[in-house]
Amino acid sequence: MKNIIDLITKIFTYTGNPIFDFIIVSFILTLAFIISFKVTGLSAGALDYDSKKMSALHWLLRLILVFVISLVVMKYHILTYIFLALGTLFLLYKFINKMKNLF
């Protein structure tokens, strides 16, 4: 799995920080796995429950999803919005705790 993550981080650079890129790619790979697993399971009847066809569909979907999700994340700077939202929530949490201490 580490080899796959290293390959993807060589193709796509999200933040420039290897640790953050590793975490981001891990989430993208997990998301792609879950979606392709569900889609393959839902289409199992149409594929006559043939394990070779189901495996091929799963890996094809997974590969496509990894690249599509990666391109969307990079193009629309989704990480910037996620980090801004997390930072805002953290500051709001600290503010609420300080307000509790005042009363």
Secondary structure, 3 states (H helix, E strand, C coil): CHHHHHHHHHHCCCCCCHHHHHHHHHHHHHHHHHHHHHHHHHCCCCCCCCHHHHHHHHHHHHHHHHHHHHHHHHHCCHHHHHHHHHHHHHHHHHHHHHHHHHC
